[in-house]
Amino acid sequence: MDIKYLKGVGEKRAEAFSKIGINTLDDFLNFIPRAYINKN
């Protein structure tokens, strides 16, 4: 399933996800960020 068809994800957000390699629902569920921002 293409990520742009998920509720809350439109064309612009799907384009942003595509830039980091997330194009399908499976890509989204298996995505593990490499770094986190600590806001303490």
PQR file of N, CA, C, O and H, with PARSE charges and radii, in Angstrom:
ATOM      1  N   MET A   1       0.845  -1.183   0.000 -0.4000 1.5000
ATOM      2  CA  MET A   1       0.000   0.000   0.000 -0.0000 2.0000
ATOM      3  C   MET A   1       0.887   1.242   0.000  0.5500 1.7000
ATOM      4  O   MET A   1       1.832   1.344   0.781 -0.5500 1.4000
ATOM      5  N   ASP A   2       0.575   2.159  -0.866 -0.4000 1.5000
ATOM      6  CA  ASP A   2       1.318   3.409  -0.948 -0.0000 2.0000
ATOM      7  C   ASP A   2       1.009   4.267   0.275  0.5500 1.7000
ATOM      8  O   ASP A   2      -0.142   4.338   0.706 -0.5500 1.4000
ATOM      9  H   ASP A   2      -0.193   2.075  -1.501  0.4000 1.0000
ATOM     10  N   ILE A   3       2.016   4.911   0.833 -0.4000 1.5000
ATOM     11  CA  ILE A   3       1.867   5.661   2.080 -0.0000 2.0000
ATOM     12  C   ILE A   3       0.933   6.862   1.953  0.5500 1.7000
ATOM     13  O   ILE A   3       0.337   7.276   2.948 -0.5500 1.4000
ATOM     14  H   ILE A   3       2.951   4.854   0.483  0.4000 1.0000
ATOM     15  N   LYS A   4       0.791   7.429   0.758 -0.4000 1.5000
ATOM     16  CA  LYS A   4      -0.046   8.623   0.610 -0.0000 2.0000
ATOM     17  C   LYS A   4      -1.529   8.330   0.789  0.5500 1.7000
ATOM     18  O   LYS A   4      -2.321   9.262   0.932 -0.5500 1.4000
ATOM     19  H   LYS A   4       1.275   7.092  -0.049  0.4000 1.0000
ATOM     20  N   TYR A   5      -1.925   7.062   0.786 -0.4000 1.5000
ATOM     21  CA  TYR A   5      -3.325   6.704   0.971 -0.0000 2.0000
ATOM     22  C   TYR A   5      -3.705   6.497   2.430  0.5500 1.7000
ATOM     23  O   TYR A   5      -4.871   6.238   2.728 -0.5500 1.4000
ATOM     24  H   TYR A   5      -1.281   6.305   0.671  0.4000 1.0000
ATOM     25  N   LEU A   6      -2.749   6.604   3.342 -0.4000 1.5000
ATOM     26  CA  LEU A   6      -3.054   6.502   4.764 -0.0000 2.0000
ATOM     27  C   LEU A   6      -3.725   7.779   5.247  0.5500 1.7000
ATOM     28  O   LEU A   6      -3.437   8.866   4.747 -0.5500 1.4000
ATOM     29  H   LEU A   6      -1.802   6.814   3.100  0.4000 1.0000
ATOM     30  N   LYS A   7      -4.616   7.645   6.214 -0.4000 1.5000
ATOM     31  CA  LYS A   7      -5.303   8.816   6.767 -0.0000 2.0000
ATOM     32  C   LYS A   7      -4.278   9.730   7.429  0.5500 1.7000
ATOM     33  O   LYS A   7      -3.456   9.272   8.222 -0.5500 1.4000
ATOM     34  H   LYS A   7      -4.850   6.762   6.620  0.4000 1.0000
ATOM     35  N   GLY A   8      -4.326  11.006   7.109 -0.4000 1.5000
ATOM     36  CA  GLY A   8      -3.412  11.975   7.685 -0.0000 2.0000
ATOM     37  C   GLY A   8      -2.144  12.195   6.882  0.5500 1.7000
ATOM     38  O   GLY A   8      -1.347  13.076   7.206 -0.5500 1.4000
ATOM     39  H   GLY A   8      -4.994  11.378   6.465  0.4000 1.0000
ATOM     40  N   VAL A   9      -1.949  11.407   5.844 -0.4000 1.5000
ATOM     41  CA  VAL A   9      -0.777  11.553   4.981 -0.0000 2.0000
ATOM     42  C   VAL A   9      -1.263  11.984   3.609  0.5500 1.7000
ATOM     43  O   VAL A   9      -1.958  11.235   2.922 -0.5500 1.4000
ATOM     44  H   VAL A   9      -2.596  10.691   5.581  0.4000 1.0000
ATOM     45  N   GLY A  10      -0.901  13.175   3.220 -0.4000 1.5000
ATOM     46  CA  GLY A  10      -1.285  13.677   1.906 -0.0000 2.0000
ATOM     47  C   GLY A  10      -0.119  13.654   0.945  0.5500 1.7000
ATOM     48  O   GLY A  10       0.879  12.972   1.177 -0.5500 1.4000
ATOM     49  H   GLY A  10      -0.336  13.783   3.778  0.4000 1.0000
ATOM     50  N   GLU A  11      -0.250  14.390  -0.119 -0.4000 1.5000
ATOM     51  CA  GLU A  11       0.792  14.425  -1.148 -0.0000 2.0000
ATOM     52  C   GLU A  11       2.102  15.007  -0.624  0.5500 1.7000
ATOM     53  O   GLU A  11       3.173  14.456  -0.875 -0.5500 1.4000
ATOM     54  H   GLU A  11      -1.062  14.944  -0.308  0.4000 1.0000
ATOM     55  N   LYS A  12       2.016  16.125   0.106 -0.4000 1.5000
ATOM     56  CA  LYS A  12       3.244  16.787   0.579 -0.0000 2.0000
ATOM     57  C   LYS A  12       3.970  15.942   1.615  0.5500 1.7000
ATOM     58  O   LYS A  12       5.195  15.825   1.564 -0.5500 1.4000
ATOM     59  H   LYS A  12       1.145  16.573   0.310  0.4000 1.0000
ATOM     60  N   ARG A  13       3.235  15.350   2.558 -0.4000 1.5000
ATOM     61  CA  ARG A  13       3.877  14.525   3.579 -0.0000 2.0000
ATOM     62  C   ARG A  13       4.431  13.246   2.962  0.5500 1.7000
ATOM     63  O   ARG A  13       5.489  12.770   3.372 -0.5500 1.4000
ATOM     64  H   ARG A  13       2.241  15.445   2.599  0.4000 1.0000
ATOM     65  N   ALA A  14       3.732  12.690   1.988 -0.4000 1.5000
ATOM     66  CA  ALA A  14       4.228  11.498   1.291 -0.0000 2.0000
ATOM     67  C   ALA A  14       5.528  11.821   0.553  0.5500 1.7000
ATOM     68  O   ALA A  14       6.436  10.992   0.488 -0.5500 1.4000
ATOM     69  H   ALA A  14       2.872  13.077   1.655  0.4000 1.0000
ATOM     70  N   GLU A  15       5.607  13.017   0.004 -0.4000 1.5000
ATOM     71  CA  GLU A  15       6.837  13.441  -0.671 -0.0000 2.0000
ATOM     72  C   GLU A  15       7.990  13.568   0.326  0.5500 1.7000
ATOM     73  O   GLU A  15       9.120  13.195   0.012 -0.5500 1.4000
ATOM     74  H   GLU A  15       4.869  13.690   0.057  0.4000 1.0000
ATOM     75  N   ALA A  16       7.713  14.088   1.520 -0.4000 1.5000
ATOM     76  CA  ALA A  16       8.750  14.203   2.555 -0.0000 2.0000
ATOM     77  C   ALA A  16       9.204  12.817   3.018  0.5500 1.7000
ATOM     78  O   ALA A  16      10.398  12.594   3.218 -0.5500 1.4000
ATOM     79  H   ALA A  16       6.795  14.390   1.775  0.4000 1.0000
ATOM     80  N   PHE A  17       8.265  11.891   3.189 -0.4000 1.5000
ATOM     81  CA  PHE A  17       8.626  10.522   3.558 -0.0000 2.0000
ATOM     82  C   PHE A  17       9.462   9.871   2.458  0.5500 1.7000
ATOM     83  O   PHE A  17      10.397   9.122   2.742 -0.5500 1.4000
ATOM     84  H   PHE A  17       7.295  12.073   3.026  0.4000 1.0000
ATOM     85  N   SER A  18       9.127  10.155   1.225 -0.4000 1.5000
ATOM     86  CA  SER A  18       9.849   9.573   0.108 -0.0000 2.0000
ATOM     87  C   SER A  18      11.320   9.998   0.103  0.5500 1.7000
ATOM     88  O   SER A  18      12.190   9.226  -0.298 -0.5500 1.4000
ATOM     89  H   SER A  18       8.367  10.763   0.995  0.4000 1.0000
ATOM     90  N   LYS A  19      11.590  11.212   0.544 -0.4000 1.5000
ATOM     91  CA  LYS A  19      12.976  11.700   0.591 -0.0000 2.0000
ATOM     92  C   LYS A  19      13.845  10.914   1.557  0.5500 1.7000
ATOM     93  O   LYS A  19      15.062  10.852   1.384 -0.5500 1.4000
ATOM     94  H   LYS A  19      10.883  11.839   0.870  0.4000 1.0000
ATOM     95  N   ILE A  20      13.229  10.305   2.584 -0.4000 1.5000
ATOM     96  CA  ILE A  20      14.014   9.500   3.530 -0.0000 2.0000
ATOM     97  C   ILE A  20      13.842   8.005   3.288  0.5500 1.7000
ATOM     98  O   ILE A  20      14.262   7.184   4.103 -0.5500 1.4000
ATOM     99  H   ILE A  20      12.240  10.355   2.725  0.4000 1.0000
ATOM    100  N   GLY A  21      13.220   7.658   2.160 -0.4000 1.5000
ATOM    101  CA  GLY A  21      13.145   6.259   1.754 -0.0000 2.0000
ATOM    102  C   GLY A  21      11.907   5.510   2.206  0.5500 1.7000
ATOM    103  O   GLY A  21      11.890   4.280   2.164 -0.5500 1.4000
ATOM    104  H   GLY A  21      12.879   8.326   1.498  0.4000 1.0000
ATOM    105  N   ILE A  22      10.871   6.216   2.637 -0.4000 1.5000
ATOM    106  CA  ILE A  22       9.636   5.566   3.068 -0.0000 2.0000
ATOM    107  C   ILE A  22       8.579   5.776   1.990  0.5500 1.7000
ATOM    108  O   ILE A  22       8.072   6.883   1.812 -0.5500 1.4000
ATOM    109  H   ILE A  22      10.885   7.215   2.671  0.4000 1.0000
ATOM    110  N   ASN A  23       8.250   4.697   1.271 -0.4000 1.5000
ATOM    111  CA  ASN A  23       7.294   4.786   0.175 -0.0000 2.0000
ATOM    112  C   ASN A  23       6.057   3.916   0.387  0.5500 1.7000
ATOM    113  O   ASN A  23       5.007   4.172  -0.203 -0.5500 1.4000
ATOM    114  H   ASN A  23       8.661   3.797   1.415  0.4000 1.0000
ATOM    115  N   THR A  24       6.178   2.899   1.221 -0.4000 1.5000
ATOM    116  CA  THR A  24       5.056   1.987   1.447 -0.0000 2.0000
ATOM    117  C   THR A  24       4.781   1.871   2.941  0.5500 1.7000
ATOM    118  O   THR A  24       5.580   2.312   3.768 -0.5500 1.4000
ATOM    119  H   THR A  24       7.031   2.691   1.701  0.4000 1.0000
ATOM    120  N   LEU A  25       3.648   1.277   3.273 -0.4000 1.5000
ATOM    121  CA  LEU A  25       3.301   1.062   4.672 -0.0000 2.0000
ATOM    122  C   LEU A  25       4.335   0.169   5.346  0.5500 1.7000
ATOM    123  O   LEU A  25       4.675   0.393   6.508 -0.5500 1.4000
ATOM    124  H   LEU A  25       3.000   0.919   2.601  0.4000 1.0000
ATOM    125  N   ASP A  26       4.834  -0.826   4.645 -0.4000 1.5000
ATOM    126  CA  ASP A  26       5.856  -1.712   5.197 -0.0000 2.0000
ATOM    127  C   ASP A  26       7.141  -0.943   5.512  0.5500 1.7000
ATOM    128  O   ASP A  26       7.764  -1.175   6.548 -0.5500 1.4000
ATOM    129  H   ASP A  26       4.558  -1.007   3.702  0.4000 1.0000
ATOM    130  N   ASP A  27       7.537  -0.035   4.628 -0.4000 1.5000
ATOM    131  CA  ASP A  27       8.715   0.806   4.884 -0.0000 2.0000
ATOM    132  C   ASP A  27       8.517   1.625   6.155  0.5500 1.7000
ATOM    133  O   ASP A  27       9.432   1.755   6.969 -0.5500 1.4000
ATOM    134  H   ASP A  27       7.031   0.154   3.786  0.4000 1.0000
ATOM    135  N   PHE A  28       7.308   2.180   6.320 -0.4000 1.5000
ATOM    136  CA  PHE A  28       6.999   3.016   7.474 -0.0000 2.0000
ATOM    137  C   PHE A  28       7.063   2.213   8.770  0.5500 1.7000
ATOM    138  O   PHE A  28       7.619   2.683   9.762 -0.5500 1.4000
ATOM    139  H   PHE A  28       6.565   2.074   5.659  0.4000 1.0000
ATOM    140  N   LEU A  29       6.503   1.012   8.769 -0.4000 1.5000
ATOM    141  CA  LEU A  29       6.476   0.194   9.980 -0.0000 2.0000
ATOM    142  C   LEU A  29       7.852  -0.339  10.355  0.5500 1.7000
ATOM    143  O   LEU A  29       8.110  -0.598  11.530 -0.5500 1.4000
ATOM    144  H   LEU A  29       6.051   0.630   7.963  0.4000 1.0000
ATOM    145  N   ASN A  30       8.730  -0.505   9.388 -0.4000 1.5000
ATOM    146  CA  ASN A  30      10.064  -1.043   9.655 -0.0000 2.0000
ATOM    147  C   ASN A  30      11.140   0.034   9.758  0.5500 1.7000
ATOM    148  O   ASN A  30      12.323  -0.288   9.869 -0.5500 1.4000
ATOM    149  H   ASN A  30       8.521  -0.295   8.433  0.4000 1.0000
ATOM    150  N   PHE A  31      10.752   1.298   9.723 -0.4000 1.5000
ATOM    151  CA  PHE A  31      11.714   2.390   9.791 -0.0000 2.0000
ATOM    152  C   PHE A  31      12.199   2.577  11.218  0.5500 1.7000
ATOM    153  O   PHE A  31      11.397   2.715  12.142 -0.5500 1.4000
ATOM    154  H   PHE A  31       9.791   1.560   9.633  0.4000 1.0000
ATOM    155  N   ILE A  32      13.519   2.580  11.396 -0.4000 1.5000
ATOM    156  CA  ILE A  32      14.133   2.819  12.696 -0.0000 2.0000
ATOM    157  C   ILE A  32      15.058   4.025  12.542  0.5500 1.7000
ATOM    158  O   ILE A  32      16.034   3.958  11.794 -0.5500 1.4000
ATOM    159  H   ILE A  32      14.171   2.468  10.646  0.4000 1.0000
ATOM    160  N   PRO A  33      14.763   5.133  13.243 -0.5600 1.5000
ATOM    161  CA  PRO A  33      15.614   6.327  13.119  0.2800 2.0000
ATOM    162  C   PRO A  33      17.036   6.046  13.611  0.5500 1.7000
ATOM    163  O   PRO A  33      17.241   5.254  14.531 -0.5500 1.4000
ATOM    164  N   ARG A  34      17.997   6.697  12.997 -0.4000 1.5000
ATOM    165  CA  ARG A  34      19.401   6.523  13.404 -0.0000 2.0000
ATOM    166  C   ARG A  34      19.771   7.400  14.578  0.5500 1.7000
ATOM    167  O   ARG A  34      20.699   7.067  15.316 -0.5500 1.4000
ATOM    168  H   ARG A  34      17.831   7.341  12.250  0.4000 1.0000
ATOM    169  N   ALA A  35      19.081   8.509  14.780 -0.4000 1.5000
ATOM    170  CA  ALA A  35      19.426   9.435  15.859 -0.0000 2.0000
ATOM    171  C   ALA A  35      18.154  10.050  16.443  0.5500 1.7000
ATOM    172  O   ALA A  35      17.118  10.121  15.782 -0.5500 1.4000
ATOM    173  H   ALA A  35      18.327   8.780  14.180  0.4000 1.0000
ATOM    174  N   TYR A  36      18.255  10.483  17.671 -0.4000 1.5000
ATOM    175  CA  TYR A  36      17.148  11.117  18.354 -0.0000 2.0000
ATOM    176  C   TYR A  36      17.593  12.484  18.854  0.5500 1.7000
ATOM    177  O   TYR A  36      18.779  12.693  19.107 -0.5500 1.4000
ATOM    178  H   TYR A  36      19.097  10.426  18.208  0.4000 1.0000
ATOM    179  N   ILE A  37      16.654  13.417  19.000 -0.4000 1.5000
ATOM    180  CA  ILE A  37      16.945  14.727  19.547 -0.0000 2.0000
ATOM    181  C   ILE A  37      16.507  14.752  20.999  0.5500 1.7000
ATOM    182  O   ILE A  37      15.328  14.557  21.297 -0.5500 1.4000
ATOM    183  H   ILE A  37      15.690  13.246  18.795  0.4000 1.0000
ATOM    184  N   ASN A  38      17.437  14.989  21.895 -0.4000 1.5000
ATOM    185  CA  ASN A  38      17.124  15.066  23.311 -0.0000 2.0000
ATOM    186  C   ASN A  38      16.780  16.512  23.648  0.5500 1.7000
ATOM    187  O   ASN A  38      17.639  17.387  23.546 -0.5500 1.4000
ATOM    188  H   ASN A  38      18.394  15.148  21.653  0.4000 1.0000
ATOM    189  N   LYS A  39      15.553  16.772  24.042 -0.4000 1.5000
ATOM    190  CA  LYS A  39      15.099  18.142  24.289 -0.0000 2.0000
ATOM    191  C   LYS A  39      15.055  18.473  25.779  0.5500 1.7000
ATOM    192  O   LYS A  39      14.211  19.259  26.210 -0.5500 1.4000
ATOM    193  H   LYS A  39      14.855  16.061  24.124  0.4000 1.0000
ATOM    194  N   ASN A  40      15.938  17.894  26.556 -0.4000 1.5000
ATOM    195  CA  ASN A  40      15.992  18.193  28.003 -0.0000 2.0000
ATOM    196  C   ASN A  40      16.735  19.464  28.277  0.5500 1.7000
ATOM    197  O   ASN A  40      16.873  19.861  29.434 -0.5500 1.4000
ATOM    198  H   ASN A  40      16.624  17.256  26.206  0.4000 1.0000
TER
END
